[in-house]
Amino acid sequence: MDSNLFAKSVELMVVGMGMTFSFLILLVFMLNVLKGLVSVLNKIAPEKKAETKPIIPAVQDDTKLKIAIALAAIKAAK
């Protein structure tokens, strides 16, 4: 009776591990298929790149920039 129970438990373990392994293989296969599909879709309709705005706007007149640097130097000296 014990050997029959042991054989059933080993069989259940092998079936469970086999199902898990099969699912993981299927998951890897589907991820590779989706990766290929996304690369094809990116070639057909590429993603629009967002416009990057500069953090500090370009200064036409250096006077404001010089004043800002002077004020920062005065504040740092205190």
C-alpha positions in Angstrom: 0.0 0.0 0.0 2.8 2.4 0.8 4.6 1.7 -2.5 1.4 2.4 -4.4 1.0 5.7 -2.6 4.6 6.6 -3.2 4.2 5.8 -6.9 1.1 8.0 -7.2 2.9 10.9 -5.4 5.9 10.6 -7.8 3.5 10.5 -10.7 1.7 13.6 -9.5 5.0 15.4 -8.9 6.2 14.6 -12.5 2.9 15.6 -14.1 2.9 18.9 -12.1 6.5 19.7 -12.9 5.9 18.8 -16.5 2.9 21.1 -16.8 4.9 24.0 -15.2 7.8 23.4 -17.5 5.5 23.3 -20.5 3.8 26.5 -19.5 7.2 28.2 -19.1 8.3 27.1 -22.5 5.1 28.3 -24.0 5.5 31.7 -22.2 9.0 32.1 -23.6 7.8 31.2 -27.1 4.9 33.7 -26.9 7.2 36.5 -25.6 9.5 36.0 -28.6 6.6 36.1 -31.0 5.3 39.3 -29.4 8.8 40.8 -29.5 8.9 40.2 -33.2 5.4 41.6 -33.7 6.3 44.8 -31.8 9.4 45.3 -33.9 7.4 44.9 -37.1 4.8 47.3 -35.8 7.5 49.8 -34.9 8.9 49.7 -38.4 5.4 50.3 -39.9 4.3 53.1 -37.4 7.3 54.4 -35.4 6.7 56.0 -32.1 6.6 59.8 -32.2 9.4 61.4 -30.2 8.4 64.1 -27.7 9.8 67.5 -28.3 12.3 68.4 -25.7 12.2 71.9 -24.4 15.4 73.4 -22.9 15.2 73.8 -19.2 16.8 77.3 -19.4 15.6 79.3 -22.4 18.2 80.7 -24.6 19.2 84.2 -23.6 19.6 86.7 -26.4 21.0 89.4 -24.2 23.8 88.4 -21.8 22.9 91.2 -19.4 20.2 89.1 -17.5 22.5 86.2 -17.3 25.3 88.3 -15.9 23.0 89.8 -13.3 21.8 86.3 -12.3 25.4 85.1 -11.9 26.4 88.2 -9.9 23.4 87.8 -7.5 24.2 84.1 -7.0 27.8 85.0 -6.2 26.7 87.7 -3.7 24.3 85.2 -2.1 27.0 82.5 -1.9 29.4 85.0 -0.3 27.1 85.8 2.6 
